[in-house]
Amino acid sequence: MTADDTSPPSSAPSAQEEQAPLLELRDGLPCVVDTQDALAGLVDAFAAGSGPVAVDAERASGHRYSQRAYLVQLRRVGSGTALIDPLEFGVDVPNDSLRPLADVIGDAEWIIHAASQDLACLAQLGMVPRRLFDTELAGRLLNYPRVGLAVLVENLLGYRMRKEHSAVDWSKRPLPAAWLVYAALDVEMLIELRDVLASELEAAGKAEWARQEFAAWASMPTADPRREPWRRTSGVHRVRGRRGLAVVRAMWEARDAIAQQRDVSSTRILRDDAIVETAGALPTSRRAMAALDSFAGRGTQRYIRDFYAAVATARSLPERELPQVSPPLDGPPPPRTWAARDPAAAARLARCREAVSSLAQHHDLPQENLLSPDAVRRLAWSPPQPGTAEAVDAALRGYGARLWQREITSEALAAALSDD
């Protein structure tokens, strides 16, 4: 043992424990494209590039009512990085302001992280991919425990990413330079990340699964508006009685109208807990409503006249116009009620869930990515007749399951359904 070996251990991190280097822009910060001439030049630049295109968009969730894109970022080999201010090409959406750009990259694969979050706002600008690679979904299929962009970039590419501006108000103008750097970094290594994930999918035998998933998302139509969206008010389960639910509905709709008119996030107008408290108290005057704890803040008082009018309207509704306690069902009832309503269906659901869980573990997949919980519930509540694997496959296809999902699960689910 040498003298160095007998010295106290150092508190400095080892080479393996040192932080990964911070990701920086390789080409510097590009100018924001905000004129027709600049957009035309960008179209030419991306037409001259090669390979897939990294695409991202920044919205102002939590700040604005609109879910539109307030910044669009792209990167392509031979083209570099582009930042586009879509507000300069059309205040109202939808519009086709970026369709010329979408046309010149239409045959390329678009790389998007968490495409389900950005496809709708990109489509509002005329940008719709024909081919897609979703790096978040690829990470899920590879069963990574965490699939955020920063985590994947650090674990697979060895760089730390800035995340301090993830929740800022991207509708602000002018956008600070630090925010623009953050936005540009979101596409800086998407192409490299795609290549690593694609290789891992191939090695794991999951590349075809991913292709089917990506194709389904690229061709997915716009979702229909949610039925009775007011029922998603946080804490609505604590409201008792149809009259109370009518108050929730009326206040939610009043808040939504104000938020839409002002283009402000609805929770910045009034929090959900204020709606729920009001529905429980059923105040009979504006003064009584203003005295509620959740209306103590100055901001909540601004629209109290509108909200009390909504309460008064709900209080005066005839019984036939009150909402039902249970929402109208578009599918099976909540599973917690199955044991009492249909014990055989509850038993089928338990067997089906166990079968999917076992298969997911065998194929090293998150259970919800192997088969959606909604499809499992629908299958167990109304099993096909006859209960063959072919009939199960057809049912799952109707519920939107991909071919690879059906090939893995149909036989096992048929067995689970018939095990009575």
MOVENCOR-V747251 format. One line per field, one symbol per residue. phi: phi as a letter, one per 40 degrees, with the letter a starting at -180 (. if undefined). psi: psi as a letter, one per 20 degrees, with the letter a starting at -180 (. if undefined). burial: 1 if it has 24 or more other ideal C-beta (glycine too) atoms within 12 Angstrom, else 0. A space follows every 50 residues. Layout:
# MOVENCOR-V747251
phi = ???
psi = ???
burial = ???
This chain:
# MOVENCOR-V747251
phi = .ccccccdccccccdccccccccbccbgcccccabcccccccdccccccb gcbcbaabbbdgbbccbccbabbaaacgbgbbbbccccbiccbcabcbcd ccccbcccccbbcgdccbdcccccbgbbccbbbbccccccccgccbbcdc cccccbbgbcbcbcbcbcccccbcccdccccdccccbdbccccdcccccc ccccgbccdcdcccccccbcccccdccfccccdcgccccbgccccccdcc ccccccccccccfbdccccacccccccccccfcbacccccccdcbccccc ccbcccccccccccccccdccccccccccbhccddcccdccadccccccc cccccccccccccfbcdcccacdccccccccbccbcccccccdccccccg ccdcccccbdcccccccccc
psi = prhhhiqqqqiqqrhhiqqqqpprphjrpqqpojrhghgghhggghhiaq arppprqpalpigqgqkrpipppqpqpihaqqppnihijohqqqrkhjhh ghgijhiqppoppmhhhihghhhijjopqhqqoohghghghjkphpjqgh gggghhikqqqpjikhkrniiqpqpqhhhhggghhhjgjhghgggghggh gghikjghgggggghghhjprpqqqppmhhijppjhiippqhgghhgggg hghggggggghilqphiigpqhhhgggghhhmqjrhghghiqgijhqhhh ihkhgghhhgggghhiqqhijqqqgpqppmarrphiighhhnhghghggg gggggggghgghjlqqhihgpqhghgggghgmqqprlrhghgggghghjj prghghhhhgghhgghhim.
burial = 00000000000000000000001010001101110000100110110010 11111111111011111111111111101111111111100011001111 11011001111111100111111111111011111111111111001011 01111110101100100111100010001111111111111111111101 10000100111111111100000000000110100100100011111111 11111101100001111111111111111111100000110101100001 00110111011101100000001000000001101000000000110110 11101110110010111011111011111111110010101110110010 11011111110111011000
